[in-house]
Amino acid sequence: MTRRRTPRVSVIRLTTGHTARTLHHPYSREPMLTLDFGATSLLITTAGPATNRDVEFARQLAREATRFARTLERTFHALPHDQRTAA
């Protein structure tokens, strides 16, 4: 990832759990990705027609989500069997 150019003002932490899920809404004009955490949802979409920057952001999001999933899988499989819980 590239270094941030603007200072971070605030951080919102949403933790996964049994109610967390992701949804893709493939609307033709403005596709939308929803990260749903029960009472809180985060919607990601474009500000208008898709641009090259939107496509690059989506690809970066997919890369980082893949890295996140791989890290979780390694962490989960490193746990003793009696500490693993099913979803």
C-alpha positions in Angstrom: 0.0 0.0 0.0 1.1 3.6 -0.5 1.7 6.0 2.3 -1.2 8.2 3.4 -1.0 11.8 2.3 -3.5 13.1 4.7 -3.4 12.6 8.5 -6.0 10.1 9.9 -8.7 12.0 11.7 -10.8 9.2 13.1 -11.0 5.4 13.0 -14.2 3.3 13.0 -13.7 -0.3 14.1 -16.3 -2.8 13.0 -15.7 -6.3 14.2 -16.8 -9.5 12.5 -19.2 -11.9 14.2 -22.1 -14.2 13.5 -24.2 -11.3 12.0 -21.4 -9.8 9.8 -21.7 -10.3 6.0 -20.9 -8.8 2.7 -23.2 -8.1 -0.1 -22.6 -7.0 -3.7 -25.4 -5.1 -5.5 -24.5 -5.0 -9.2 -26.6 -2.1 -10.2 -25.8 -1.0 -13.7 -25.2 2.8 -12.9 -23.6 2.6 -9.5 -22.5 -0.8 -8.2 -22.6 -1.0 -4.4 -20.7 -3.1 -1.9 -22.3 -3.5 1.5 -20.5 -4.6 4.6 -23.2 -5.4 7.1 -22.5 -5.7 10.8 -26.0 -6.1 12.2 -27.1 -2.7 13.3 -24.4 -1.0 11.3 -23.9 -1.1 7.5 -21.1 0.4 5.5 -22.0 1.1 1.8 -19.3 1.6 -0.8 -20.2 3.0 -4.1 -19.0 5.6 -6.7 -19.9 9.2 -6.8 -21.2 8.9 -10.3 -20.1 7.0 -13.5 -17.2 4.7 -12.8 -13.7 6.1 -13.3 -10.2 4.6 -13.6 -9.7 5.6 -9.9 -12.8 3.8 -8.9 -11.6 0.6 -10.7 -8.2 0.9 -9.0 -9.8 1.4 -5.6 -12.0 -1.7 -6.2 -8.9 -3.8 -7.2 -7.0 -2.5 -4.1 -10.0 -3.4 -1.9 -10.1 -6.9 -3.4 -6.3 -7.4 -2.8 -6.5 -6.2 0.8 -9.6 -8.3 1.5 -7.7 -11.4 0.1 -4.8 -10.7 2.3 -7.1 -10.2 5.3 -8.8 -13.6 4.6 -5.4 -15.4 4.2 -4.2 -14.0 7.5 -7.4 -15.1 9.3 -7.2 -18.6 7.8 -3.6 -18.9 9.0 -4.5 -17.6 12.4 -7.5 -19.9 12.7 -5.6 -23.0 11.6 -2.8 -22.3 14.0 -5.3 -22.5 17.0 -5.5 -25.8 18.9 -8.5 -27.8 17.7 -10.4 -27.3 20.9 -10.3 -23.5 20.5 -11.7 -23.5 17.0 -15.3 -22.5 16.7 -17.6 -23.1 13.8 -19.3 -20.1 12.2 
